[in-house]
Amino acid sequence: MSAQRHLHLAAYDIRDDRLRVAALKLLRAYATGGQKSVHEVWLTAAEKRAVLADMVHLLDEEDRFLLLRLDTRSPTQVIGRGQPAANPDYFYIG
């Protein structure tokens, strides 16, 4: 049985530039989309625990991190106009 992945929204507000870059690299390893400090990530339960454990080491007492599980059954709400993917038949994670 394979581990089931769930869609999450990960967002951070980190003051230190070096730690902010480290958080970005951490989340981009799992991200399917995002911009600046907010990312969509598909995580198994084990990956979620690993992300939370790694993020704890990057945060200062004034920094913030949010990991919110999203319901994929809900309709997508958008503001503005999105650009279609250049090659919608191709999807890359990594």
PDB file of N, CA, C and O in Angstrom, chain B, residues numbered from 101:
ATOM      1  N   MET B 101       0.850  -1.188   0.000  1.00  0.00           N
ATOM      2  CA  MET B 101       0.000   0.000   0.000  1.00  0.00           C
ATOM      3  C   MET B 101       0.887   1.240   0.000  1.00  0.00           C
ATOM      4  O   MET B 101       1.773   1.369   0.845  1.00  0.00           O
ATOM      5  N   SER B 102       0.660   2.132  -0.922  1.00  0.00           N
ATOM      6  CA  SER B 102       1.477   3.342  -1.006  1.00  0.00           C
ATOM      7  C   SER B 102       0.908   4.429  -0.095  1.00  0.00           C
ATOM      8  O   SER B 102      -0.282   4.452   0.219  1.00  0.00           O
ATOM      9  N   ALA B 103       1.785   5.311   0.309  1.00  0.00           N
ATOM     10  CA  ALA B 103       1.377   6.415   1.188  1.00  0.00           C
ATOM     11  C   ALA B 103       0.555   7.422   0.397  1.00  0.00           C
ATOM     12  O   ALA B 103       0.899   7.772  -0.732  1.00  0.00           O
ATOM     13  N   GLN B 104      -0.518   7.875   0.996  1.00  0.00           N
ATOM     14  CA  GLN B 104      -1.393   8.837   0.332  1.00  0.00           C
ATOM     15  C   GLN B 104      -0.879  10.253   0.556  1.00  0.00           C
ATOM     16  O   GLN B 104      -0.490  10.613   1.667  1.00  0.00           O
ATOM     17  N   ARG B 105      -0.879  11.047  -0.497  1.00  0.00           N
ATOM     18  CA  ARG B 105      -0.452  12.440  -0.406  1.00  0.00           C
ATOM     19  C   ARG B 105      -1.678  13.341  -0.281  1.00  0.00           C
ATOM     20  O   ARG B 105      -2.730  13.075  -0.863  1.00  0.00           O
ATOM     21  N   HIS B 106      -1.516  14.407   0.488  1.00  0.00           N
ATOM     22  CA  HIS B 106      -2.574  15.397   0.660  1.00  0.00           C
ATOM     23  C   HIS B 106      -2.017  16.764   0.290  1.00  0.00           C
ATOM     24  O   HIS B 106      -0.845  17.060   0.523  1.00  0.00           O
ATOM     25  N   LEU B 107      -2.874  17.581  -0.285  1.00  0.00           N
ATOM     26  CA  LEU B 107      -2.481  18.928  -0.695  1.00  0.00           C
ATOM     27  C   LEU B 107      -2.488  19.861   0.511  1.00  0.00           C
ATOM     28  O   LEU B 107      -3.448  19.902   1.280  1.00  0.00           O
ATOM     29  N   HIS B 108      -1.399  20.607   0.659  1.00  0.00           N
ATOM     30  CA  HIS B 108      -1.255  21.579   1.738  1.00  0.00           C
ATOM     31  C   HIS B 108      -0.841  22.930   1.154  1.00  0.00           C
ATOM     32  O   HIS B 108      -0.257  23.007   0.073  1.00  0.00           O
ATOM     33  N   LEU B 109      -1.150  23.967   1.880  1.00  0.00           N
ATOM     34  CA  LEU B 109      -0.653  25.299   1.583  1.00  0.00           C
ATOM     35  C   LEU B 109       0.373  25.612   2.659  1.00  0.00           C
ATOM     36  O   LEU B 109       0.060  25.602   3.849  1.00  0.00           O
ATOM     37  N   ALA B 110       1.600  25.891   2.236  1.00  0.00           N
ATOM     38  CA  ALA B 110       2.682  26.200   3.173  1.00  0.00           C
ATOM     39  C   ALA B 110       3.073  27.660   2.984  1.00  0.00           C
ATOM     40  O   ALA B 110       3.326  28.101   1.863  1.00  0.00           O
ATOM     41  N   ALA B 111       3.122  28.402   4.077  1.00  0.00           N
ATOM     42  CA  ALA B 111       3.470  29.819   4.020  1.00  0.00           C
ATOM     43  C   ALA B 111       4.390  30.154   5.184  1.00  0.00           C
ATOM     44  O   ALA B 111       4.238  29.629   6.287  1.00  0.00           O
ATOM     45  N   TYR B 112       5.343  31.033   4.920  1.00  0.00           N
ATOM     46  CA  TYR B 112       6.270  31.410   5.983  1.00  0.00           C
ATOM     47  C   TYR B 112       6.583  32.897   5.920  1.00  0.00           C
ATOM     48  O   TYR B 112       6.481  33.534   4.872  1.00  0.00           O
ATOM     49  N   ASP B 113       6.964  33.423   7.068  1.00  0.00           N
ATOM     50  CA  ASP B 113       7.433  34.801   7.203  1.00  0.00           C
ATOM     51  C   ASP B 113       8.673  34.720   8.084  1.00  0.00           C
ATOM     52  O   ASP B 113       8.575  34.630   9.308  1.00  0.00           O
ATOM     53  N   ILE B 114       9.835  34.752   7.449  1.00  0.00           N
ATOM     54  CA  ILE B 114      11.108  34.574   8.142  1.00  0.00           C
ATOM     55  C   ILE B 114      11.967  35.807   7.896  1.00  0.00           C
ATOM     56  O   ILE B 114      12.175  36.207   6.751  1.00  0.00           O
ATOM     57  N   ARG B 115      12.463  36.404   8.966  1.00  0.00           N
ATOM     58  CA  ARG B 115      13.221  37.661   8.858  1.00  0.00           C
ATOM     59  C   ARG B 115      14.621  37.474   8.304  1.00  0.00           C
ATOM     60  O   ARG B 115      15.058  38.260   7.463  1.00  0.00           O
ATOM     61  N   ASP B 116      15.329  36.462   8.751  1.00  0.00           N
ATOM     62  CA  ASP B 116      16.720  36.258   8.366  1.00  0.00           C
ATOM     63  C   ASP B 116      16.813  35.754   6.921  1.00  0.00           C
ATOM     64  O   ASP B 116      16.203  34.742   6.575  1.00  0.00           O
ATOM     65  N   ASP B 117      17.576  36.463   6.078  1.00  0.00           N
ATOM     66  CA  ASP B 117      17.682  36.112   4.660  1.00  0.00           C
ATOM     67  C   ASP B 117      18.197  34.691   4.450  1.00  0.00           C
ATOM     68  O   ASP B 117      17.668  33.958   3.613  1.00  0.00           O
ATOM     69  N   ARG B 118      19.212  34.301   5.195  1.00  0.00           N
ATOM     70  CA  ARG B 118      19.806  32.971   5.035  1.00  0.00           C
ATOM     71  C   ARG B 118      18.797  31.871   5.385  1.00  0.00           C
ATOM     72  O   ARG B 118      18.701  30.864   4.684  1.00  0.00           O
ATOM     73  N   LEU B 119      18.055  32.069   6.463  1.00  0.00           N
ATOM     74  CA  LEU B 119      17.062  31.087   6.873  1.00  0.00           C
ATOM     75  C   LEU B 119      15.863  31.082   5.940  1.00  0.00           C
ATOM     76  O   LEU B 119      15.252  30.037   5.717  1.00  0.00           O
ATOM     77  N   ARG B 120      15.521  32.241   5.393  1.00  0.00           N
ATOM     78  CA  ARG B 120      14.417  32.327   4.428  1.00  0.00           C
ATOM     79  C   ARG B 120      14.755  31.527   3.174  1.00  0.00           C
ATOM     80  O   ARG B 120      13.900  30.824   2.635  1.00  0.00           O
ATOM     81  N   VAL B 121      15.995  31.630   2.708  1.00  0.00           N
ATOM     82  CA  VAL B 121      16.433  30.864   1.537  1.00  0.00           C
ATOM     83  C   VAL B 121      16.393  29.366   1.849  1.00  0.00           C
ATOM     84  O   VAL B 121      15.991  28.565   1.006  1.00  0.00           O
ATOM     85  N   ALA B 122      16.808  28.993   3.051  1.00  0.00           N
ATOM     86  CA  ALA B 122      16.772  27.586   3.449  1.00  0.00           C
ATOM     87  C   ALA B 122      15.330  27.069   3.476  1.00  0.00           C
ATOM     88  O   ALA B 122      15.076  25.943   3.047  1.00  0.00           O
ATOM     89  N   ALA B 123      14.389  27.868   3.970  1.00  0.00           N
ATOM     90  CA  ALA B 123      12.978  27.477   3.998  1.00  0.00           C
ATOM     91  C   ALA B 123      12.442  27.326   2.577  1.00  0.00           C
ATOM     92  O   ALA B 123      11.686  26.398   2.291  1.00  0.00           O
ATOM     93  N   LEU B 124      12.829  28.229   1.697  1.00  0.00           N
ATOM     94  CA  LEU B 124      12.409  28.151   0.302  1.00  0.00           C
ATOM     95  C   LEU B 124      12.897  26.852  -0.332  1.00  0.00           C
ATOM     96  O   LEU B 124      12.130  26.172  -1.014  1.00  0.00           O
ATOM     97  N   LYS B 125      14.157  26.502  -0.118  1.00  0.00           N
ATOM     98  CA  LYS B 125      14.707  25.258  -0.670  1.00  0.00           C
ATOM     99  C   LYS B 125      14.000  24.038  -0.096  1.00  0.00           C
ATOM    100  O   LYS B 125      13.728  23.076  -0.815  1.00  0.00           O
ATOM    101  N   LEU B 126      13.707  24.077   1.187  1.00  0.00           N
ATOM    102  CA  LEU B 126      13.011  22.965   1.835  1.00  0.00           C
ATOM    103  C   LEU B 126      11.647  22.744   1.191  1.00  0.00           C
ATOM    104  O   LEU B 126      11.308  21.615   0.836  1.00  0.00           O
ATOM    105  N   LEU B 127      10.868  23.799   1.038  1.00  0.00           N
ATOM    106  CA  LEU B 127       9.515  23.653   0.505  1.00  0.00           C
ATOM    107  C   LEU B 127       9.498  23.384  -0.994  1.00  0.00           C
ATOM    108  O   LEU B 127       8.619  22.672  -1.480  1.00  0.00           O
ATOM    109  N   ARG B 128      10.443  23.935  -1.727  1.00  0.00           N
ATOM    110  CA  ARG B 128      10.474  23.680  -3.172  1.00  0.00           C
ATOM    111  C   ARG B 128      10.744  22.220  -3.495  1.00  0.00           C
ATOM    112  O   ARG B 128      10.430  21.761  -4.593  1.00  0.00           O
ATOM    113  N   ALA B 129      11.322  21.487  -2.555  1.00  0.00           N
ATOM    114  CA  ALA B 129      11.541  20.058  -2.767  1.00  0.00           C
ATOM    115  C   ALA B 129      10.204  19.311  -2.873  1.00  0.00           C
ATOM    116  O   ALA B 129      10.143  18.220  -3.440  1.00  0.00           O
ATOM    117  N   TYR B 130       9.141  19.901  -2.328  1.00  0.00           N
ATOM    118  CA  TYR B 130       7.820  19.277  -2.337  1.00  0.00           C
ATOM    119  C   TYR B 130       6.801  20.070  -3.149  1.00  0.00           C
ATOM    120  O   TYR B 130       5.705  19.567  -3.399  1.00  0.00           O
ATOM    121  N   ALA B 131       7.118  21.265  -3.560  1.00  0.00           N
ATOM    122  CA  ALA B 131       6.139  22.193  -4.134  1.00  0.00           C
ATOM    123  C   ALA B 131       5.727  21.821  -5.555  1.00  0.00           C
ATOM    124  O   ALA B 131       6.535  21.352  -6.356  1.00  0.00           O
ATOM    125  N   THR B 132       4.454  22.044  -5.840  1.00  0.00           N
ATOM    126  CA  THR B 132       3.942  21.920  -7.198  1.00  0.00           C
ATOM    127  C   THR B 132       3.627  23.298  -7.758  1.00  0.00           C
ATOM    128  O   THR B 132       3.388  23.441  -8.958  1.00  0.00           O
ATOM    129  N   GLY B 133       3.623  24.288  -6.923  1.00  0.00           N
ATOM    130  CA  GLY B 133       3.351  25.643  -7.350  1.00  0.00           C
ATOM    131  C   GLY B 133       3.496  26.577  -6.179  1.00  0.00           C
ATOM    132  O   GLY B 133       3.575  26.149  -5.027  1.00  0.00           O
ATOM    133  N   GLY B 134       3.529  27.845  -6.479  1.00  0.00           N
ATOM    134  CA  GLY B 134       3.625  28.823  -5.417  1.00  0.00           C
ATOM    135  C   GLY B 134       4.279  30.092  -5.910  1.00  0.00           C
ATOM    136  O   GLY B 134       4.701  30.193  -7.063  1.00  0.00           O
ATOM    137  N   GLN B 135       4.354  31.041  -5.030  1.00  0.00           N
ATOM    138  CA  GLN B 135       5.018  32.286  -5.341  1.00  0.00           C
ATOM    139  C   GLN B 135       5.576  32.887  -4.062  1.00  0.00           C
ATOM    140  O   GLN B 135       4.894  32.952  -3.039  1.00  0.00           O
ATOM    141  N   LYS B 136       6.794  33.315  -4.135  1.00  0.00           N
ATOM    142  CA  LYS B 136       7.517  33.909  -3.011  1.00  0.00           C
ATOM    143  C   LYS B 136       7.480  33.009  -1.783  1.00  0.00           C
ATOM    144  O   LYS B 136       8.171  31.990  -1.767  1.00  0.00           O
ATOM    145  N   SER B 137       6.711  33.337  -0.762  1.00  0.00           N
ATOM    146  CA  SER B 137       6.760  32.569   0.476  1.00  0.00           C
ATOM    147  C   SER B 137       5.499  31.735   0.727  1.00  0.00           C
ATOM    148  O   SER B 137       5.219  31.362   1.866  1.00  0.00           O
ATOM    149  N   VAL B 138       4.747  31.444  -0.326  1.00  0.00           N
ATOM    150  CA  VAL B 138       3.553  30.605  -0.215  1.00  0.00           C
ATOM    151  C   VAL B 138       3.618  29.533  -1.301  1.00  0.00           C
ATOM    152  O   VAL B 138       3.804  29.842  -2.478  1.00  0.00           O
ATOM    153  N   HIS B 139       3.462  28.268  -0.896  1.00  0.00           N
ATOM    154  CA  HIS B 139       3.627  27.163  -1.837  1.00  0.00           C
ATOM    155  C   HIS B 139       2.540  26.123  -1.652  1.00  0.00           C
ATOM    156  O   HIS B 139       2.064  25.902  -0.538  1.00  0.00           O
ATOM    157  N   GLU B 140       2.143  25.477  -2.758  1.00  0.00           N
ATOM    158  CA  GLU B 140       1.270  24.315  -2.709  1.00  0.00           C
ATOM    159  C   GLU B 140       2.165  23.095  -2.657  1.00  0.00           C
ATOM    160  O   GLU B 140       3.039  22.931  -3.507  1.00  0.00           O
ATOM    161  N   VAL B 141       1.958  22.231  -1.664  1.00  0.00           N
ATOM    162  CA  VAL B 141       2.798  21.045  -1.513  1.00  0.00           C
ATOM    163  C   VAL B 141       1.922  19.817  -1.292  1.00  0.00           C
ATOM    164  O   VAL B 141       0.943  19.868  -0.547  1.00  0.00           O
ATOM    165  N   TRP B 142       2.279  18.723  -1.939  1.00  0.00           N
ATOM    166  CA  TRP B 142       1.619  17.436  -1.741  1.00  0.00           C
ATOM    167  C   TRP B 142       2.502  16.627  -0.814  1.00  0.00           C
ATOM    168  O   TRP B 142       3.655  16.349  -1.145  1.00  0.00           O
ATOM    169  N   LEU B 143       1.978  16.242   0.347  1.00  0.00           N
ATOM    170  CA  LEU B 143       2.785  15.571   1.358  1.00  0.00           C
ATOM    171  C   LEU B 143       2.118  14.296   1.870  1.00  0.00           C
ATOM    172  O   LEU B 143       0.901  14.238   2.048  1.00  0.00           O
ATOM    173  N   THR B 144       2.942  13.285   2.098  1.00  0.00           N
ATOM    174  CA  THR B 144       2.488  12.122   2.851  1.00  0.00           C
ATOM    175  C   THR B 144       2.555  12.511   4.328  1.00  0.00           C
ATOM    176  O   THR B 144       3.080  13.570   4.670  1.00  0.00           O
ATOM    177  N   ALA B 145       2.032  11.666   5.188  1.00  0.00           N
ATOM    178  CA  ALA B 145       2.097  11.948   6.630  1.00  0.00           C
ATOM    179  C   ALA B 145       3.553  12.026   7.087  1.00  0.00           C
ATOM    180  O   ALA B 145       3.901  12.883   7.900  1.00  0.00           O
ATOM    181  N   ALA B 146       4.406  11.137   6.570  1.00  0.00           N
ATOM    182  CA  ALA B 146       5.825  11.144   6.948  1.00  0.00           C
ATOM    183  C   ALA B 146       6.524  12.403   6.438  1.00  0.00           C
ATOM    184  O   ALA B 146       7.342  12.987   7.149  1.00  0.00           O
ATOM    185  N   GLU B 147       6.210  12.819   5.223  1.00  0.00           N
ATOM    186  CA  GLU B 147       6.818  14.042   4.674  1.00  0.00           C
ATOM    187  C   GLU B 147       6.363  15.264   5.455  1.00  0.00           C
ATOM    188  O   GLU B 147       7.145  16.189   5.677  1.00  0.00           O
ATOM    189  N   LYS B 148       5.104  15.273   5.874  1.00  0.00           N
ATOM    190  CA  LYS B 148       4.593  16.387   6.669  1.00  0.00           C
ATOM    191  C   LYS B 148       5.361  16.496   7.986  1.00  0.00           C
ATOM    192  O   LYS B 148       5.757  17.588   8.393  1.00  0.00           O
ATOM    193  N   ARG B 149       5.568  15.366   8.642  1.00  0.00           N
ATOM    194  CA  ARG B 149       6.338  15.374   9.895  1.00  0.00           C
ATOM    195  C   ARG B 149       7.764  15.873   9.651  1.00  0.00           C
ATOM    196  O   ARG B 149       8.303  16.630  10.458  1.00  0.00           O
ATOM    197  N   ALA B 150       8.375  15.448   8.537  1.00  0.00           N
ATOM    198  CA  ALA B 150       9.745  15.860   8.219  1.00  0.00           C
ATOM    199  C   ALA B 150       9.820  17.358   7.941  1.00  0.00           C
ATOM    200  O   ALA B 150      10.738  18.032   8.408  1.00  0.00           O
ATOM    201  N   VAL B 151       8.857  17.881   7.180  1.00  0.00           N
ATOM    202  CA  VAL B 151       8.837  19.323   6.882  1.00  0.00           C
ATOM    203  C   VAL B 151       8.687  20.116   8.178  1.00  0.00           C
ATOM    204  O   VAL B 151       9.409  21.090   8.393  1.00  0.00           O
ATOM    205  N   LEU B 152       7.770  19.715   9.032  1.00  0.00           N
ATOM    206  CA  LEU B 152       7.563  20.430  10.293  1.00  0.00           C
ATOM    207  C   LEU B 152       8.807  20.364  11.179  1.00  0.00           C
ATOM    208  O   LEU B 152       9.188  21.362  11.791  1.00  0.00           O
ATOM    209  N   ALA B 153       9.434  19.204  11.249  1.00  0.00           N
ATOM    210  CA  ALA B 153      10.640  19.060  12.069  1.00  0.00           C
ATOM    211  C   ALA B 153      11.779  19.912  11.515  1.00  0.00           C
ATOM    212  O   ALA B 153      12.494  20.554  12.283  1.00  0.00           O
ATOM    213  N   ASP B 154      11.958  19.927  10.195  1.00  0.00           N
ATOM    214  CA  ASP B 154      13.020  20.730   9.584  1.00  0.00           C
ATOM    215  C   ASP B 154      12.746  22.226   9.741  1.00  0.00           C
ATOM    216  O   ASP B 154      13.663  23.013   9.979  1.00  0.00           O
ATOM    217  N   MET B 155      11.481  22.607   9.606  1.00  0.00           N
ATOM    218  CA  MET B 155      11.135  24.022   9.691  1.00  0.00           C
ATOM    219  C   MET B 155      11.357  24.564  11.100  1.00  0.00           C
ATOM    220  O   MET B 155      11.705  25.734  11.259  1.00  0.00           O
ATOM    221  N   VAL B 156      11.164  23.741  12.117  1.00  0.00           N
ATOM    222  CA  VAL B 156      11.381  24.166  13.500  1.00  0.00           C
ATOM    223  C   VAL B 156      12.809  24.679  13.677  1.00  0.00           C
ATOM    224  O   VAL B 156      13.041  25.630  14.423  1.00  0.00           O
ATOM    225  N   HIS B 157      13.756  24.053  12.996  1.00  0.00           N
ATOM    226  CA  HIS B 157      15.167  24.451  13.123  1.00  0.00           C
ATOM    227  C   HIS B 157      15.480  25.749  12.387  1.00  0.00           C
ATOM    228  O   HIS B 157      16.519  26.363  12.631  1.00  0.00           O
ATOM    229  N   LEU B 158      14.592  26.171  11.488  1.00  0.00           N
ATOM    230  CA  LEU B 158      14.827  27.393  10.712  1.00  0.00           C
ATOM    231  C   LEU B 158      14.158  28.621  11.318  1.00  0.00           C
ATOM    232  O   LEU B 158      14.490  29.750  10.955  1.00  0.00           O
ATOM    233  N   LEU B 159      13.233  28.414  12.225  1.00  0.00           N
ATOM    234  CA  LEU B 159      12.429  29.529  12.733  1.00  0.00           C
ATOM    235  C   LEU B 159      13.020  30.146  13.991  1.00  0.00           C
ATOM    236  O   LEU B 159      13.495  29.451  14.889  1.00  0.00           O
ATOM    237  N   ASP B 160      12.975  31.461  14.026  1.00  0.00           N
ATOM    238  CA  ASP B 160      13.310  32.231  15.219  1.00  0.00           C
ATOM    239  C   ASP B 160      11.987  32.494  15.943  1.00  0.00           C
ATOM    240  O   ASP B 160      10.920  32.226  15.390  1.00  0.00           O
ATOM    241  N   GLU B 161      12.041  33.005  17.150  1.00  0.00           N
ATOM    242  CA  GLU B 161      10.807  33.220  17.919  1.00  0.00           C
ATOM    243  C   GLU B 161       9.864  34.232  17.271  1.00  0.00           C
ATOM    244  O   GLU B 161       8.670  34.223  17.567  1.00  0.00           O
ATOM    245  N   GLU B 162      10.367  35.101  16.399  1.00  0.00           N
ATOM    246  CA  GLU B 162       9.506  36.084  15.739  1.00  0.00           C
ATOM    247  C   GLU B 162       9.083  35.650  14.338  1.00  0.00           C
ATOM    248  O   GLU B 162       8.296  36.344  13.695  1.00  0.00           O
ATOM    249  N   ASP B 163       9.584  34.526  13.858  1.00  0.00           N
ATOM    250  CA  ASP B 163       9.218  34.014  12.540  1.00  0.00           C
ATOM    251  C   ASP B 163       7.914  33.238  12.633  1.00  0.00           C
ATOM    252  O   ASP B 163       7.493  32.828  13.715  1.00  0.00           O
ATOM    253  N   ARG B 164       7.283  33.045  11.480  1.00  0.00           N
ATOM    254  CA  ARG B 164       6.014  32.326  11.431  1.00  0.00           C
ATOM    255  C   ARG B 164       6.030  31.311  10.296  1.00  0.00           C
ATOM    256  O   ARG B 164       6.658  31.532   9.261  1.00  0.00           O
ATOM    257  N   PHE B 165       5.326  30.183  10.503  1.00  0.00           N
ATOM    258  CA  PHE B 165       5.156  29.157   9.480  1.00  0.00           C
ATOM    259  C   PHE B 165       3.757  28.582   9.599  1.00  0.00           C
ATOM    260  O   PHE B 165       3.287  28.295  10.700  1.00  0.00           O
ATOM    261  N   LEU B 166       3.090  28.414   8.459  1.00  0.00           N
ATOM    262  CA  LEU B 166       1.743  27.867   8.418  1.00  0.00           C
ATOM    263  C   LEU B 166       1.734  26.702   7.439  1.00  0.00           C
ATOM    264  O   LEU B 166       2.215  26.829   6.313  1.00  0.00           O
ATOM    265  N   LEU B 167       1.192  25.580   7.863  1.00  0.00           N
ATOM    266  CA  LEU B 167       0.990  24.433   6.984  1.00  0.00           C
ATOM    267  C   LEU B 167      -0.465  24.039   7.113  1.00  0.00           C
ATOM    268  O   LEU B 167      -0.882  23.513   8.144  1.00  0.00           O
ATOM    269  N   LEU B 168      -1.233  24.289   6.077  1.00  0.00           N
ATOM    270  CA  LEU B 168      -2.677  24.122   6.102  1.00  0.00           C
ATOM    271  C   LEU B 168      -3.093  23.068   5.087  1.00  0.00           C
ATOM    272  O   LEU B 168      -2.817  23.210   3.896  1.00  0.00           O
ATOM    273  N   ARG B 169      -3.750  22.019   5.546  1.00  0.00           N
ATOM    274  CA  ARG B 169      -4.231  20.995   4.621  1.00  0.00           C
ATOM    275  C   ARG B 169      -5.453  21.519   3.883  1.00  0.00           C
ATOM    276  O   ARG B 169      -6.381  22.046   4.496  1.00  0.00           O
ATOM    277  N   LEU B 170      -5.445  21.371   2.561  1.00  0.00           N
ATOM    278  CA  LEU B 170      -6.539  21.849   1.723  1.00  0.00           C
ATOM    279  C   LEU B 170      -7.430  20.689   1.296  1.00  0.00           C
ATOM    280  O   LEU B 170      -6.962  19.560   1.146  1.00  0.00           O
ATOM    281  N   ASP B 171      -8.683  20.963   1.107  1.00  0.00           N
ATOM    282  CA  ASP B 171      -9.636  19.965   0.644  1.00  0.00           C
ATOM    283  C   ASP B 171      -9.671  20.020  -0.876  1.00  0.00           C
ATOM    284  O   ASP B 171     -10.149  20.997  -1.451  1.00  0.00           O
ATOM    285  N   THR B 172      -9.169  18.981  -1.529  1.00  0.00           N
ATOM    286  CA  THR B 172      -9.090  18.981  -2.992  1.00  0.00           C
ATOM    287  C   THR B 172     -10.458  18.814  -3.644  1.00  0.00           C
ATOM    288  O   THR B 172     -10.582  18.961  -4.860  1.00  0.00           O
ATOM    289  N   ARG B 173     -11.479  18.510  -2.859  1.00  0.00           N
ATOM    290  CA  ARG B 173     -12.829  18.402  -3.420  1.00  0.00           C
ATOM    291  C   ARG B 173     -13.465  19.769  -3.630  1.00  0.00           C
ATOM    292  O   ARG B 173     -14.433  19.895  -4.380  1.00  0.00           O
ATOM    293  N   SER B 174     -12.932  20.784  -2.979  1.00  0.00           N
ATOM    294  CA  SER B 174     -13.497  22.129  -3.082  1.00  0.00           C
ATOM    295  C   SER B 174     -13.162  22.737  -4.435  1.00  0.00           C
ATOM    296  O   SER B 174     -12.096  22.465  -4.988  1.00  0.00           O
ATOM    297  N   PRO B 175     -14.057  23.556  -4.975  1.00  0.00           N
ATOM    298  CA  PRO B 175     -13.756  24.216  -6.248  1.00  0.00           C
ATOM    299  C   PRO B 175     -12.632  25.244  -6.071  1.00  0.00           C
ATOM    300  O   PRO B 175     -12.494  25.854  -5.010  1.00  0.00           O
ATOM    301  N   THR B 176     -11.855  25.417  -7.097  1.00  0.00           N
ATOM    302  CA  THR B 176     -10.761  26.383  -7.074  1.00  0.00           C
ATOM    303  C   THR B 176     -11.301  27.789  -7.284  1.00  0.00           C
ATOM    304  O   THR B 176     -12.086  28.028  -8.202  1.00  0.00           O
ATOM    305  N   GLN B 177     -10.885  28.705  -6.446  1.00  0.00           N
ATOM    306  CA  GLN B 177     -11.257  30.111  -6.567  1.00  0.00           C
ATOM    307  C   GLN B 177     -10.031  30.884  -7.040  1.00  0.00           C
ATOM    308  O   GLN B 177      -8.939  30.694  -6.505  1.00  0.00           O
ATOM    309  N   VAL B 178     -10.194  31.736  -8.019  1.00  0.00           N
ATOM    310  CA  VAL B 178      -9.061  32.496  -8.537  1.00  0.00           C
ATOM    311  C   VAL B 178      -9.396  33.980  -8.573  1.00  0.00           C
ATOM    312  O   VAL B 178     -10.556  34.377  -8.682  1.00  0.00           O
ATOM    313  N   ILE B 179      -8.363  34.772  -8.480  1.00  0.00           N
ATOM    314  CA  ILE B 179      -8.483  36.222  -8.643  1.00  0.00           C
ATOM    315  C   ILE B 179      -7.582  36.586  -9.814  1.00  0.00           C
ATOM    316  O   ILE B 179      -6.404  36.230  -9.823  1.00  0.00           O
ATOM    317  N   GLY B 180      -8.112  37.276 -10.780  1.00  0.00           N
ATOM    318  CA  GLY B 180      -7.311  37.632 -11.945  1.00  0.00           C
ATOM    319  C   GLY B 180      -7.375  36.537 -12.997  1.00  0.00           C
ATOM    320  O   GLY B 180      -8.258  35.680 -12.976  1.00  0.00           O
ATOM    321  N   ARG B 181      -6.419  36.586 -13.916  1.00  0.00           N
ATOM    322  CA  ARG B 181      -6.391  35.634 -15.015  1.00  0.00           C
ATOM    323  C   ARG B 181      -5.082  34.864 -14.993  1.00  0.00           C
ATOM    324  O   ARG B 181      -4.002  35.454 -15.027  1.00  0.00           O
ATOM    325  N   GLY B 182      -5.182  33.567 -14.936  1.00  0.00           N
ATOM    326  CA  GLY B 182      -3.995  32.717 -14.944  1.00  0.00           C
ATOM    327  C   GLY B 182      -3.503  32.481 -16.361  1.00  0.00           C
ATOM    328  O   GLY B 182      -4.259  32.608 -17.324  1.00  0.00           O
ATOM    329  N   GLN B 183      -2.253  32.144 -16.474  1.00  0.00           N
ATOM    330  CA  GLN B 183      -1.662  31.815 -17.765  1.00  0.00           C
ATOM    331  C   GLN B 183      -1.710  30.299 -17.942  1.00  0.00           C
ATOM    332  O   GLN B 183      -1.355  29.562 -17.022  1.00  0.00           O
ATOM    333  N   PRO B 184      -2.142  29.824 -19.108  1.00  0.00           N
ATOM    334  CA  PRO B 184      -2.146  28.377 -19.327  1.00  0.00           C
ATOM    335  C   PRO B 184      -0.721  27.835 -19.348  1.00  0.00           C
ATOM    336  O   PRO B 184       0.214  28.533 -19.742  1.00  0.00           O
ATOM    337  N   ALA B 185      -0.567  26.590 -18.921  1.00  0.00           N
ATOM    338  CA  ALA B 185       0.761  25.949 -18.933  1.00  0.00           C
ATOM    339  C   ALA B 185       1.261  25.830 -20.354  1.00  0.00           C
ATOM    340  O   ALA B 185       0.489  25.580 -21.279  1.00  0.00           O
ATOM    341  N   ALA B 186       2.564  26.012 -20.520  1.00  0.00           N
ATOM    342  CA  ALA B 186       3.161  25.909 -21.844  1.00  0.00           C
ATOM    343  C   ALA B 186       2.991  24.510 -22.421  1.00  0.00           C
ATOM    344  O   ALA B 186       2.784  24.359 -23.625  1.00  0.00           O
ATOM    345  N   ASN B 187       3.075  23.494 -21.582  1.00  0.00           N
ATOM    346  CA  ASN B 187       2.918  22.121 -22.016  1.00  0.00           C
ATOM    347  C   ASN B 187       2.079  21.391 -20.951  1.00  0.00           C
ATOM    348  O   ASN B 187       2.643  20.755 -20.061  1.00  0.00           O
ATOM    349  N   PRO B 188       0.748  21.474 -21.031  1.00  0.00           N
ATOM    350  CA  PRO B 188      -0.096  20.935 -19.967  1.00  0.00           C
ATOM    351  C   PRO B 188      -0.032  19.417 -19.847  1.00  0.00           C
ATOM    352  O   PRO B 188      -0.476  18.876 -18.835  1.00  0.00           O
ATOM    353  N   ASP B 189       0.509  18.702 -20.850  1.00  0.00           N
ATOM    354  CA  ASP B 189       0.608  17.243 -20.770  1.00  0.00           C
ATOM    355  C   ASP B 189       1.819  16.800 -19.966  1.00  0.00           C
ATOM    356  O   ASP B 189       1.974  15.611 -19.688  1.00  0.00           O
ATOM    357  N   TYR B 190       2.677  17.734 -19.591  1.00  0.00           N
ATOM    358  CA  TYR B 190       3.901  17.404 -18.889  1.00  0.00           C
ATOM    359  C   TYR B 190       3.860  17.988 -17.490  1.00  0.00           C
ATOM    360  O   TYR B 190       3.612  19.183 -17.329  1.00  0.00           O
ATOM    361  N   PHE B 191       4.099  17.164 -16.468  1.00  0.00           N
ATOM    362  CA  PHE B 191       4.079  17.624 -15.084  1.00  0.00           C
ATOM    363  C   PHE B 191       5.326  17.121 -14.387  1.00  0.00           C
ATOM    364  O   PHE B 191       5.587  15.918 -14.384  1.00  0.00           O
ATOM    365  N   TYR B 192       6.088  18.003 -13.805  1.00  0.00           N
ATOM    366  CA  TYR B 192       7.362  17.653 -13.178  1.00  0.00           C
ATOM    367  C   TYR B 192       7.330  18.002 -11.696  1.00  0.00           C
ATOM    368  O   TYR B 192       6.936  19.107 -11.325  1.00  0.00           O
ATOM    369  N   ILE B 193       7.746  17.060 -10.846  1.00  0.00           N
ATOM    370  CA  ILE B 193       7.928  17.319  -9.426  1.00  0.00           C
ATOM    371  C   ILE B 193       9.379  17.045  -9.108  1.00  0.00           C
ATOM    372  O   ILE B 193       9.890  15.964  -9.403  1.00  0.00           O
ATOM    373  N   GLY B 194      10.033  17.993  -8.523  1.00  0.00           N
ATOM    374  CA  GLY B 194      11.424  17.741  -8.144  1.00  0.00           C
ATOM    375  C   GLY B 194      12.250  18.874  -8.213  1.00  0.00           C
ATOM    376  O   GLY B 194      13.442  18.787  -7.918  1.00  0.00           O
TER     377      GLY B 194
END
